[in-house]
Amino acid sequence: MLSINGIDDGKRIIPKDPIPLEKGKQFKVIITFLEPLEEGEKKQLSQFCGIWEDTREVK
């Protein structure tokens, strides 16, 4: 089991940490919402938008 930090921007969940998983494998995922972001944390969200892109094809 691997846990990483992320932010829900209302449209998608954006990882804040790298996801070191084996390429080419699919994984079951549990998404847990912890607490609302504080105003200062919301401003930090913009630095993470668009930095991860999954180019794998769905099989």
C-alpha positions as CSV (number, residue, x, y, z in Angstrom):
1,M,0.0,0.0,0.0
2,L,1.3,3.4,-0.9
3,S,-0.1,6.8,0.4
4,I,0.7,10.1,-1.2
5,N,-0.5,13.7,-0.6
6,G,-2.7,15.4,-3.1
7,I,-5.2,18.2,-3.6
8,D,-8.7,18.0,-5.0
9,D,-9.3,21.2,-7.1
10,G,-13.0,20.4,-7.6
11,K,-12.4,18.8,-11.1
12,R,-9.5,16.4,-10.5
13,I,-7.2,15.1,-7.8
14,I,-3.6,16.4,-8.2
15,P,-0.8,14.5,-6.6
16,K,1.7,16.6,-4.6
17,D,4.2,13.8,-4.4
18,P,5.8,11.5,-7.0
19,I,3.9,8.2,-7.5
20,P,6.7,5.5,-7.7
21,L,4.6,2.6,-9.1
22,E,5.6,-0.1,-11.5
23,K,5.0,1.1,-15.1
24,G,2.5,-0.9,-17.1
25,K,0.5,-2.2,-14.1
26,Q,-2.9,-1.1,-13.0
27,F,-3.7,-0.6,-9.3
28,K,-6.7,-0.4,-7.1
29,V,-7.0,3.1,-5.5
30,I,-8.8,4.4,-2.4
31,I,-9.3,8.2,-2.3
32,T,-9.8,9.7,1.2
33,F,-10.8,13.3,1.7
34,L,-9.2,14.6,4.9
35,E,-10.2,18.2,5.4
36,P,-10.9,21.4,3.5
37,L,-7.9,23.5,2.5
38,E,-7.0,26.7,4.3
39,E,-6.8,29.9,2.2
40,G,-3.0,29.9,2.1
41,E,-3.0,26.2,0.9
42,K,-5.4,27.0,-2.0
43,K,-2.8,29.4,-3.4
44,Q,-0.2,26.7,-3.4
45,L,-2.4,24.5,-5.6
46,S,-1.5,26.4,-8.8
47,Q,2.1,25.2,-8.7
48,F,1.0,21.6,-9.0
49,C,-1.6,22.0,-11.9
50,G,-0.6,20.2,-15.0
51,I,2.8,18.8,-13.8
52,W,1.7,15.1,-13.9
53,E,0.4,13.5,-17.1
54,D,-0.4,9.9,-17.4
55,T,0.4,8.8,-21.0
56,R,-0.4,5.2,-20.5
57,E,-3.2,3.7,-22.5
58,V,-6.2,2.0,-20.8
59,K,-6.2,-1.7,-21.6
